[in-house]
Amino acid sequence: MYFLAEHAHLCVRNGEAIVLDLQSGRYLGLAAVQAGSLGRYVREWPLCDLASDGTPAVQMLLARGLLTRDAARGKTARPISVPRATQYFGDWLPLRPPSIQFHHVANFLAAASLAAAALRFIPFRVVVAHVRRRRMARASTGNEPEMSAVIALLLTFERLRPLAFGRKDTCLLHTLALAEFLARYHVYPDWIFGIRTGPFAAHCWLQMHDFVLTDTPFNVEGLTPIMMV
């Protein structure tokens, strides 16, 4: 029995399996027959076709470092479960926008600079590990911010956004910068990555419970989550 490597993340969409490899930052697609053949070999693999020989697929994933026999260095292949998004900050806009203070500007510029530098100079798996460790440390405190305070920070970030971002900046840069900004105010949302196929596209967004911070429920509903940080 094999396990999914720690740096590999899996989802199933339309009978096909998609694997995100954090080591390379690339996605690997497995067609339905190929994906189903792995059901007898990988712990909690979500698809199973007993009539197919999974040896070639196993060897291919082993060669890519996406499978391991060592349970201590791997994990089950069970896909993640993400709360269904039903709300977004556009539904909670206050009558009067919050005032922008000096600490908002300083924290915004620091967060935007840090996010841009991290994505350019640091391996993405290291960036993800840093955000995950920070969220886990926050979870031990048990403190949950008021949603009204989170909305005020979101509106402040959006008003400051033209200082550092253009219209064509990627969702990856936007969400990481916002996550860094919110962390300075002890707010730690989930960082969710999702995909769609036909054609393939990848996207990421920030979410707290059923509340989408950087998108709308309509847009993310058509995506299949593959990783949550």
Helices and strands as residue ranges (DSSP letters): E 3-5, E 8-13, E 16-21, E 26-30, H 32-36, G 37-40, H 55-63, E 67-68, G 71-73, E 74-75, E 87-88, G 89-92, H 102-121, H 124-139, H 147-160, G 161-163, H 171-183, E 190-196, E 201-208, E 211-212, H 217-221, E 224-228
